[in-house]
Amino acid sequence: MQITPESLTEAALTLGRLGEAVNDTNTFPLLAASRGVDALPGSPIATALASGDPASSQAKRTLSSRYAAMADLLYTTAAGFKGQDEDLANKLNALGDLNPKGN
């Protein structure tokens, strides 16, 4: 794979669109676990589902933010591209694992 300013810009646009799509409820609907809580009051399932909506919303915010950060990094790299994809690889690696605990 050849890395060029154009390919970096295209990848940045794609990641930016993914970050926006995560917030689009038509593309990624809300979890709506509260429906299960309301339908099964007092049950262990309702208890387990109770924190589902906030956790789902937080996960979507985190994912959207991560896509935005990677898109920004690719745009920045494309603007100052020197033909050294090792710099980009190191910066992407520095972002860290989205789910470091493997959950």
MOVENTA-V969230 format. One record per backbone hydrogen bond with DSSP energy under -1.0 kcal/mol. CO is the residue of the C=O (numbers start at 1). NH is the residue of the N-H. If there is no record, write none. Layout:
CO:NH
CO:NH
This chain:
4:8
5:9
6:10
7:11
8:12
9:13
10:14
11:15
12:16
13:17
14:18
15:19
16:20
17:21
18:22
21:24
24:28
32:35
33:37
34:38
35:39
36:40
40:43
43:47
44:48
45:49
46:50
49:52
51:55
52:56
53:57
54:58
55:59
56:60
57:61
58:62
59:63
60:64
61:65
62:66
63:67
64:68
65:69
66:70
67:71
68:72
69:73
70:74
71:75
72:76
73:77
74:78
75:79
76:80
78:81
85:89
86:90
87:91
88:92
89:93
90:94
93:96
99:102
